[in-house]
Amino acid sequence: MTLMLGRKPAVRPIGLSDLRCYTATDSFPTPPPVFAAPSGVEWGMDGNDTLGDCTIAGVDHLIAAWNVLFGVSDPRPSLSVLEAEYHALSPDDQGCVEATVLADWLSPGLFGQTIAGYAPLDHRNEIELKQGVAFLGGAYLGIACPSSAQEQFAEQQRTDKMIPWTVVPGAQIEGGHCIVAVGYTAIGLLCVTWGSIVEVTWTFLRKYLEEAWAIVSHELAEKGTDTLGLNLAALQSDLAGIAS
C-alpha cells in the first residue's frame, strides 16, 4: 500500500484570529476527558494512495464524522468527484495549503457543500484541540509526517491492532500531511488518515503538529446560540474580509 502525503506548508490568513477570540466568554467549556470517534464509518482512502490529496480527503472525512455526530445525511463525494475537486486546486498534483482548501469549502464550496466558518486553533494547546473535537465535531490538522508514522500505520494495517503514533528518534520527515481528529483518549487524538482511524499521541503532536483548524458546520450554526458562545457573525465578517 502506498501512503501519499500532500499538505503544503501552513499559511495563516492575515486578519483571522484564533477561534477562542470569537467567543463571548473568552473560552470554551471544559471538554470531557475522552471523546469517542464515530463508529461504523467507511472512511475510505479517497485516492490518497495515488494522489497527494490528503487535504481534500480530510474534507470528506469530516463530512462522514458529522453525519454520525449530528444525525444528518450530507452526501459524500464519489472518488471521481473528490479527485476532480483536488485537481481543480492542484492541477499538477503538487498538494494543497489547508487554509486554501478551507476558503474554498466556505465559498464557493466543495462537493456542492459549504461550511459556516473556520478559524485556527492553537495547535500547541491540548485543551483547545479537545474542544474543537468535542464541541465542533472534529479538527482539521496539518503535521510534518515522519517515516515512523507511515511505518506504524502499515504495522496497524498488518496486525489489525491499534498502533499509536509515537516519536521515533531519527525518523525522517517525508513531507506535510493532513489528518482529521474525530475523537481523543488520554493517550492522544483519534484521527482519520489513509482510510483508517489512528491514535496520535500527545507527544507526537507536540513534535510534529504544525497547524490546526476548527470548522463550524451549518448543522451547528443553524442552532443559533450554543454552549460555546461563539460569535459567528464576527468570525464570518473576518472571513469575508480575507476573501475581499
C-alpha positions in Angstrom: 0.0 0.0 0.0 1.3 3.4 -1.0 0.8 6.1 1.6 0.8 9.5 -0.1 1.0 12.9 1.6 0.2 16.3 0.0 -0.1 19.1 2.5 1.8 22.3 1.7 3.4 24.4 4.4 0.9 26.2 6.7 -0.4 29.7 5.8 -2.1 31.9 8.3 -4.6 34.3 6.7 -3.9 37.9 7.8 -6.9 39.2 9.7 -8.2 35.9 11.0 -8.0 35.3 14.8 -7.8 32.0 16.7 -11.3 30.5 17.4 -11.2 31.4 21.0 -11.2 35.1 20.1 -14.7 34.6 18.6 -16.3 33.5 21.9 -18.4 35.8 24.1 -16.9 34.2 27.2 -13.2 34.2 26.1 -13.1 30.4 26.4 -15.0 27.3 25.6 -16.3 24.9 28.3 -14.1 22.3 29.7 -14.0 19.3 27.3 -14.8 15.8 28.5 -11.8 13.6 29.5 -12.4 11.3 26.5 -14.4 11.6 23.3 -15.2 8.5 21.2 -14.6 8.6 17.5 -17.7 7.8 15.3 -18.2 4.1 14.8 -19.3 2.1 11.8 -17.9 4.7 9.3 -16.4 3.6 6.0 -13.8 6.4 5.9 -12.2 5.5 2.5 -8.7 6.1 1.2 -10.1 8.8 -1.1 -7.3 8.5 -3.6 -4.6 9.2 -1.1 -2.7 6.1 -2.2 -2.1 7.5 -5.7 -2.5 11.3 -5.2 -1.3 13.9 -2.7 -4.9 14.8 -1.9 -4.9 14.3 1.8 -6.3 17.8 2.4 -9.3 17.1 0.2 -9.8 13.6 1.7 -9.9 15.4 5.1 -12.9 17.3 4.0 -14.7 14.1 3.1 -13.7 12.5 6.4 -15.2 15.4 8.4 -18.4 15.2 6.5 -18.6 11.5 7.3 -17.9 12.2 11.0 -20.6 14.9 11.1 -23.2 12.7 9.6 -22.8 10.4 12.6 -22.3 13.0 15.3 -25.1 15.4 14.1 -27.5 12.7 12.8 -27.6 14.1 9.2 -27.1 12.6 5.8 -25.0 15.0 3.9 -23.8 13.3 0.7 -20.2 12.2 0.5 -18.4 12.6 -2.9 -17.6 9.8 -5.2 -13.9 9.2 -5.8 -14.2 10.8 -9.2 -15.8 14.0 -7.8 -13.3 14.1 -5.0 -10.3 13.8 -7.4 -11.8 16.4 -9.7 -12.1 18.9 -6.8 -8.5 18.1 -5.9 -7.2 18.6 -9.4 -9.1 22.0 -9.6 -7.0 23.2 -6.7 -3.8 21.3 -7.6 -3.7 20.7 -11.3 -0.2 19.1 -11.2 -0.8 17.1 -8.0 1.5 19.3 -6.0 -0.6 19.2 -2.9 -2.7 22.0 -1.2 -2.5 24.5 1.5 -5.0 23.7 4.2 -6.2 27.4 4.5 -6.9 27.4 0.7 -8.9 24.3 0.9 -11.0 25.7 3.8 -11.5 29.0 2.0 -12.9 27.1 -1.0 -15.1 25.0 1.3 -16.5 28.2 2.7 -17.2 29.6 -0.8 -17.9 28.5 -3.4 -18.0 25.1 -1.7 -16.6 21.6 -2.1 -18.6 18.7 -3.3 -21.6 21.0 -3.6 -21.5 21.8 0.1 -20.3 24.8 2.2 -19.4 25.5 5.8 -20.5 28.3 8.0 -16.9 29.3 9.1 -13.5 28.2 10.1 -10.6 29.5 12.3 -7.3 28.4 13.6 -6.9 26.5 16.9 -3.7 26.9 18.9 -2.0 23.7 17.8 0.2 23.7 20.9 -2.8 23.7 23.2 -4.1 20.2 24.1 -7.3 21.6 25.6 -8.2 23.6 22.5 -7.6 20.6 20.3 -10.0 18.6 22.5 -12.5 21.5 22.5 -12.5 21.6 18.7 -13.2 17.9 18.5 -15.8 17.6 21.3 -17.8 20.8 20.6 -17.4 21.3 16.8 -17.2 17.6 15.8 -13.6 17.5 14.6 -10.3 19.3 13.9 -8.5 19.6 10.6 -4.8 19.1 11.3 -1.5 19.5 9.5 1.5 17.6 10.5 5.1 17.2 9.4 4.9 13.4 8.7 7.8 11.3 9.8 8.6 8.0 8.2 7.8 6.3 11.6 4.1 7.3 11.2 3.9 5.6 7.9 5.6 2.5 9.3 3.3 2.5 12.4 0.3 2.8 10.2 1.5 -0.1 8.0 2.0 -2.2 11.1 -1.5 -1.4 12.3 -2.9 -2.5 8.9 -0.9 -5.7 9.1 -1.8 -6.7 12.6 -5.3 -5.1 12.7 -4.4 -3.7 16.1 -4.2 0.0 17.1 -0.6 1.1 16.9 -0.2 4.6 18.4 1.9 7.1 16.5 4.8 7.8 18.8 8.0 9.7 18.4 10.8 7.6 17.0 14.3 9.1 17.3 15.9 9.6 13.9 12.8 9.3 11.8 13.0 11.4 8.7 10.3 13.9 7.7 8.7 12.6 4.5 6.5 15.7 3.9 3.4 17.5 5.0 0.2 15.6 5.7 -3.4 16.4 6.6 -5.2 14.3 9.2 -8.6 14.8 10.8 -9.2 14.5 14.5 -12.6 13.0 15.3 -12.1 11.8 18.9 -9.5 11.5 21.7 -8.3 9.4 24.6 -5.9 10.1 27.5 -3.1 9.0 25.1 -3.9 11.3 22.2 -6.2 12.3 19.3 -8.1 9.7 17.3 -7.5 10.8 13.7 -8.6 9.7 10.3 -5.9 9.2 7.7 -5.5 6.8 4.7 -9.0 5.4 5.3 -8.5 4.3 8.9 -8.6 5.6 12.5 -5.2 6.0 14.2 -4.3 7.1 17.7 -1.8 10.0 17.5 -0.1 10.5 20.9 0.2 13.9 22.6 4.0 13.6 22.5 3.9 13.0 18.7 1.6 16.0 18.3 3.9 18.3 20.3 6.7 17.4 18.0 5.0 17.2 14.6 1.7 19.1 14.6 2.1 22.4 12.7 -1.4 23.7 12.3 -4.9 23.0 13.5 -8.3 24.3 12.3 -11.7 24.4 13.8 -14.6 24.2 11.3 -18.2 25.4 12.0 -20.7 23.2 10.1 -24.0 24.6 9.0 -25.6 22.0 11.3 -24.1 23.7 14.3 -24.5 27.3 13.0 -28.3 26.7 12.4 -28.7 26.0 16.2 -28.0 29.7 16.9 -26.8 30.4 20.4 -24.9 27.3 21.5 -22.9 26.2 24.6 -19.7 27.6 23.0 -20.9 31.2 23.0 -19.4 31.5 19.5 -19.8 34.9 17.8 -20.3 33.6 14.4 -21.1 37.0 12.9 -17.7 38.3 13.9 -16.0 35.2 12.5 -17.9 35.4 9.2 -17.1 39.2 9.0 -13.3 38.5 9.3 -13.6 35.6 6.8 -15.4 38.0 4.4 -12.5 40.5 4.8 -10.0 37.8 3.8 -11.9 36.9 0.7 -12.4 40.5 -0.5 
